[in-house]
């Protein structure tokens, strides 16, 4: 149970900072704009590093404890660092560094959203913002439900990965990608099937 509190998207840090007080829908809009701006215009290492520093400044403004912040952002580094290394090998160091810094800044900004907003607040704000689209026949409730399920399933996916790693470590098994990926995929499919059956039993989507 303790591990789940350290999973990405499952930690909320209560606070009264201006970052906490901003509506989640505005935070999501800022996140999208931030990602677009950094990916299109931040093409040098100083600019990309500036994006990271800006997000770190927002973490400080929100008074996010260092330990909690680090627990959220270190897992994706297992995928991001090898990707940056491949880009360095395929192209050059500057391109790889800019890519790494821009993606890292975007991930930090995304985690800050969930660190300063509960999942319920995010979904309520999104559903409220999407209400005008309901007049056009767009299923706002279904869209909100889909986004809510996506957000809630991400930490569960991380938990599944950790459980498989712990089980393999306990058995003294090697790190075979196939032997690691197969149980993760099987458990994820079972969870998705069970969730689908539960939603169907409640008449969702009828």
N, C-alpha and C positions, 0 to 999 in steps of 0.2 A: 504493500500500500504506500510506503514511503516513496518508492521510485516514481509512482505516477505523479506525485506533486512536483517532480523535476522534469516532466515531459514537456516538450514544446506545445504551446497552445492550451495547456491545462493549468497554467499558473496565472492568477490574478493578484496584483499587488494593490491593495486598497490605498487610496491617497486622495488628497484634495488639490493637487497641482493643477495648473491650467491644462496640462496634457490630459489629465483624467476628466476634466470638465467638458472637453470638446466632445460633441456628439460623435458616436462611432461612424456614422455615415460620412461625416466630414473628414474623419481620420482616414477612411478608406479612399475618399477622393484625393486627399493629400498623398496617400501612398501611391496611387496610380500615377499622379502627376510627377511625383518624385522619381519613380521608376522610369517614366518616359524621358524626363529631363536628363537624368544621369546616363541613360543608355544612348541618347542621341547626341548630347552636347559634351559630356565629360569624357574626352578622348585622350587625356594626358594623365600621368600619375599624380601630379599635384592636385588637379581638379577631382580626380576619383578619390584621393585621400581626403580631400576637403568634404566630400559627401559623407564619408565614414565619420569624420570628426563632427560634422553637423548632427548626425544621428546620435553619437555619443553625448553631445551636448543636450539633446532632448531627453536621453536617459537620465542625465544628471538633473535636469529640470523636473522630471517625474519622480525623482528620488528612488530609483530602482536599485535595490541592494546589488552590489557587485557580484556576489555569489549566485543570486537568482538570475541576473543577466547572463552570466557566463554559462549557467546550466541550460539556458535556452539556445544560445548561439553556437556552442561547440559541436553538437552532433552533426549539423550539415557540413562542417569542415572536412569530415571524412570523405565527402563526395566532391567538395569544392576544391580542395587542395590538389588531389590528383588531376582534376579537370584543368586547373591552372597550369600544372606541370606539363600536361599534354599540349596545351596551347603554347607554352614556352618552347617545347620541342618542335611543334609544327610551324610556328610563326616566329615570334621573338619575345624577349622578356617584357618589354613595355606593353605589348598587346595583352600578354597573360596577366600582368600586374593590374592593368586597368580593368580587365574583365573580372578578375578576382575581387578587387575593391568595390566595383559597382554592384556586383551580385551580393557581396557581403553586406554592403550598406542597405540594399533592398531587403535582405533577410532580416537584418536588425530592425529596420523600420516596421516590417510586418510583425515581428515578435513584440515590438513595443505596442502595437495596436491591441494585442490580446493581453499584454501585461497590464494595460491601463483600462481595459473594457472587458466586462464579462461576456460570455457567449450570448446570454439572453439579451443583454443590452445591444450587442451588435445586430442580432437578428431582428429585434424590435425596431431599431433605428432603420435598418434596411427595408423592412416591410413598410414602415411609415413613408420612407422616401419613394418606394415603388408604387404607392397607392394610386397616383395619377394614371399609371399604365393599366390599371384594372379596368378603366373605362374603355380601353381598346381591346378588351377580351383576353389580355395576357394573364395567365394564372399566377398572380403575385404570391399567393400562399404556397404553391408548389415550388416556386423559385426560392422562396425564403426557406422552406423545409429542406430543399436540396443543398443549399449553402450551409444550413445549420448542420446537416448530417456530415457534410464534407469537413467542416471545422472540427466536429466532434470525433471523426474517424482518424484524423491525423495523429493525435496523441495515442490512440489505440494501436495504430500501425507501429509507432515507435516502441510501444510496450511489447508488442509481439516480437519485434526484432530483438529487444533486450532479453526476452524470455528464451528465445531460441539460442542466443549467444550464451546465456547462463547455462542452459541445458547441455550445450556442446562442451562448455568448459568443465562442467561437473563430470561428464563422461570422458574427458580427456581427448575429445575428437579433434581432428585437424580442421583447418579453415578452407574447406572445399566450397567454392561458390555454388555448386549444384546442391550439395548437402545442406548448405545454409539457406539457399533460396527456396528450395522445395517446401520445407515446413512453413516458411513465412507465407508463401503463396496459398498453400492449402488452408492454413488457419484464417487468412484474409478472406478466402472464398466462402468458408463456412460462416464467418461472421456476417458477410454481406448477404448470404442466403437466409440466415436466421433473421436478419433485420428486414429483408424483403418480405418474408413470410409474416413477420409481426405487423408490418405496415399494411399488408394485404388483408390480414385478419381484422384490422381496424377500419377497413374500407377506404384507405388513403389511395387516391388516384382513380376512384370509381367515378 
